[in-house]
């Protein structure tokens, strides 16, 4: 009777991908762009999105993943991302890194298979400081409010 109220479920396809990202990207337009990039690069919409689980730990699901995609805003892995990347390394899960930077007034996304050598691995204290600085920056305005949706340039 109320069938018209049901949302049509999106057909899940592709390998299982575990997304790890800093919490300040949860529920932003940038997170949506990240999911589109994963779908484009890995032909998958079968993604564990951490923001769907709030602050609950989902790292026990990494072992099920074919890929772990680690997001590195400004070339930095938050302490949470670091922890989950280390788990994936121990389990032999394929890792891809999505670097996010700002070039002028647009966001630039760079997809890298593996982990770039120059990514900075932050401690919990460094993560707190980075998050405070990041959230108060213009860069965060672009990410959160979608003032500039982004570019998918291959290089910065």
C-alpha positions in Angstrom: 0.0 0.0 0.0 2.8 2.5 0.9 5.1 1.1 -1.7 5.5 4.5 -3.3 7.3 5.7 -0.2 10.0 3.1 -0.5 13.2 4.3 -2.0 14.5 2.3 -4.9 17.6 0.6 -3.8 20.7 1.4 -5.8 22.1 -1.7 -7.4 25.4 -2.5 -5.7 28.2 -3.4 -8.0 31.9 -3.8 -8.0 34.5 -4.9 -5.5 34.0 -4.0 -1.8 35.8 -0.8 -1.0 36.6 0.5 2.5 36.8 4.3 2.6 38.8 5.9 5.3 38.7 9.7 5.7 39.0 12.3 8.4 35.8 12.9 10.3 35.6 16.5 9.2 34.8 15.3 5.7 31.7 13.4 6.9 28.5 14.4 5.1 30.1 17.0 2.9 30.0 17.6 -0.8 33.6 16.5 -0.9 32.6 13.1 0.5 30.1 12.8 -2.4 32.8 13.7 -4.9 35.1 11.1 -3.3 32.4 8.4 -3.8 32.0 9.5 -7.5 35.8 9.2 -8.0 35.9 5.7 -6.4 33.1 4.7 -8.7 35.0 6.1 -11.7 38.4 4.6 -10.7 37.4 1.2 -9.3 34.0 0.7 -11.1 32.4 0.2 -7.7 29.6 1.7 -5.7 30.0 -1.1 -3.1 31.7 1.3 -0.6 31.7 1.3 3.2 31.2 5.0 3.9 32.3 5.8 7.5 29.9 8.7 8.0 27.0 6.2 7.6 28.2 4.7 11.0 28.8 8.0 12.9 31.8 7.6 15.3 31.5 3.8 15.5 34.6 1.8 14.7 34.1 -0.2 11.5 37.7 -1.3 11.1 36.8 -4.9 11.6 35.3 -4.7 8.0 38.7 -3.9 6.4 39.4 -7.6 6.1 36.5 -8.0 3.8 37.6 -5.2 1.4 39.4 -5.7 -1.9 40.5 -2.0 -1.7 41.0 0.6 1.0 40.8 4.2 -0.2 42.6 6.5 2.2 41.8 10.3 1.9 44.6 12.7 2.5 43.5 16.4 2.6 46.6 18.6 2.0 48.7 15.4 1.9 48.0 14.4 5.5 46.6 11.2 6.9 44.7 11.8 10.1 45.5 9.4 13.0 42.3 7.5 12.3 43.2 7.1 8.6 46.8 6.1 9.7 45.4 3.3 12.0 43.1 1.9 9.3 45.8 2.1 6.6 48.1 0.1 8.9 45.4 -2.6 9.4 44.9 -2.8 5.6 48.7 -3.2 5.1 48.9 -6.0 7.7 45.9 -7.8 5.9 47.3 -7.3 2.4 44.4 -5.2 1.2 45.1 -3.1 -1.9 45.5 0.6 -0.9 44.7 3.7 -3.0 45.2 7.2 -1.8 43.1 10.2 -2.7 45.0 13.4 -2.2 42.9 16.6 -1.9 44.5 20.0 -2.4 43.5 23.5 -3.3 44.8 25.1 -6.4 43.6 28.7 -6.6 39.9 28.6 -6.0 39.3 25.0 -6.8 39.7 21.7 -5.1 42.0 19.2 -6.9 41.8 15.5 -6.4 44.7 13.2 -7.2 44.2 9.4 -7.3 47.3 7.4 -6.4 47.6 3.6 -6.3 49.4 2.8 -3.1 50.7 5.4 -0.6 52.7 8.3 -1.8 56.0 8.6 0.1 55.5 12.2 0.9 52.1 11.7 2.7 52.4 12.9 6.3 51.2 10.4 8.9 49.7 12.5 11.8 49.7 11.5 15.5 46.4 12.0 17.5 47.8 15.4 18.8 48.8 16.5 15.3 45.4 15.4 14.0 43.6 17.6 16.6 45.8 20.6 15.6 45.4 20.0 11.9 41.6 19.6 12.3 41.3 22.9 14.2 43.4 24.7 11.6 41.6 23.0 8.7 38.1 23.6 10.0 38.8 27.3 10.4 40.3 27.7 6.9 38.8 28.8 3.7 39.6 25.4 2.4 37.0 23.9 4.7 34.4 26.4 3.4 35.0 25.1 -0.1 34.7 21.5 1.1 31.7 21.8 3.4 29.6 24.3 1.5 30.6 23.4 -2.0 31.5 26.9 -3.0 33.9 25.2 -5.4 32.9 21.7 -6.2 36.2 20.5 -7.4 38.3 19.4 -10.2 39.6 16.0 -11.1 42.9 17.1 -12.5 45.6 14.3 -12.5 48.3 16.6 -11.2 48.5 19.7 -9.0 
